[in-house]
């Protein structure tokens, strides 16, 4: 283990710590790991502020999807505070800096209203399948894992995360000075390659890597490939 290296892992929408289960053994060989959650807070800012309170100093912050929004805002907060040198590095997986669209907000409000009438049974199979590569959309084990995370987190967390309005964060990117790795998936149906390219272009010291044959859920679909990319990036940046 690299005893001076710390990873801070922030999961995505309706994901718990088990999102990282395939990555954890390798990460724990490479440094200390701290797991964050998004179970509290009603905005990107409040979530980042809460995580900052217990985050290890000089961490390499890894954020997935919604957790990428939080990780990016956390890195901006740390980088703009004079008393804090900011994170050592930033890894953004399958995420973006764009704002929620009116259509996304409308759909989210529809789901919130429906749950006032219908019982919460976790995310729908339609939503979960959309998060996977087309060839994995009938992978019963992976679908069961995704569904179990949403059931475990429960209705209250689902409603809270669903109600978050994601503001445009591109103006924050130039102030994040640490090395950054942006990872996109070729077959991500939830985040476009253009969003990842714009995100990487806006960060002063970022590189973009694209994983082939992968949907939105890269930590579960392509864990070995992610570790290879992470090792290359750590070595190139002396982290």
Secondary structure by P-SEA (a helix, b strand, c coil): ccccbbbbbbbcccccccccccaaaaaaaccbbbbbbccccccaaaaaaaaaaccccccbbbbccaaaaaaaaaaaaaaaccccccccbbbbcccccccccaaaaaaaaaaaaaaaccccccccaaaaaaacccccccaaaaaaaaaaaaaaacaaaaaaaaacccccccccccccccbbbbbbbcccccccaaaaaaaaaaccbbbbbbbcccccccccccaaaaaaaaaaaaaaacc
